[in-house]
């Protein structure tokens, strides 16, 4: 039987006194102890003088090699982690680098568990997130997935109760401001548990976001965010009138019937990356963001008034996985990640170029969907797709809506729409892979 020579030990800020006897014995028997300076200071006075202490602040990537070198010298190694090392902790990283066979994990209570205990809130249904990372900067509408608060804001969008590990920069007040910017308000409360297990432990329960945004809280801390679930809404298929549109002329919007078919043709998954070119009022991209709730929508609109309307619609829908550029495509598209799906609702006269670009950038099995109301654009699109060797089909959608007439109803026809759906051919996909 192989002996476990790496012990990952959870510790809280009450230090040695809070460790179980088994964890103390393991620490005392290790020739090397690795941890952040703060945690090393908690145990150093209780360890043998011969114990080698390694500070891993700013040196996380070096820890696996430190462990291997110590093991090669015949030393048992302990790595200190805050709370439960397998809950947004270092354990998964080290097991991935070193393998599980020689690793033993000795957890302390998670700081989230302790925070909920102090707040007297059950936590079995809480979603856990983390923004314990480098300074992310303040959140702004349209922030992209590389923002340090992105995963937390998305977690709040999906779950009515979220607990989060914070950091000195990504602090509770910054989180509260981010949620306000994302459209949350009186329906949302934030609680903070600070300096857990220390003499100056402090708890701030159920603060309004506006109050928390103006406060500073002691470090370190945990936040718990709770919101009253909003009135149930459809996932997609909102009425045209639900969207802010250009005034006084309404109508620059993909109508509900065409929108629904187009979204189906896009074949979205929960984690899809979507491009919306010629966003108009934003209806297609915004409903796509609700379907691709673990993905992201990148939209572009050249008309300033329409771009402003799309941003307002995004705010109303709390679509924080939606980024809109006010520009004329193909500008900015080279900075976007490769998409799983592309929707072209308007091309600004660059239709042929945009089709070729979309086909080039689409991921394997990706789809390009376009809406046309003119024969000329339909002809351009099908010609370019045929020359490019894409696989495509066209659906003509003719819808009519009922309208009152006296005490009866008649059907009023909408303009026919051609919905073109294209995919790369096998040869195109293989060529992109070879490149």
Secondary structure by P-SEA (a helix, b strand, c coil): cccccccbbbbcccccccccaaaaaaaaacccccccaaaaaaccccccccbbbbbccccccaaaaaaaaaaaabbbbbbbbccccccccaaaaaaaacccccbbbbbcccaaaaaaaaaccccccbbbbbccccccccccccccccccaaaaaaaaacccbbbbbccccccaaaaaaaaaaacccccbbbbbbccccccbbbbbccccaaaaaaccccccbbbbbbbccccccccccccccccccccccccccccaaaaaaaaaaacccccccccccccccaaaaaaaaaaaccbbbbbbbccaaaaaaaaaaaaaaccccbbbbcccccccccccccccbbbbcccccaaaaaaaaaaacccccbbbbbbbccaaaaaaaaaaaaaacccbbbbbbbbbbbbbcccbbbbbbccbbbbbbbbbcaaaaaaaaac
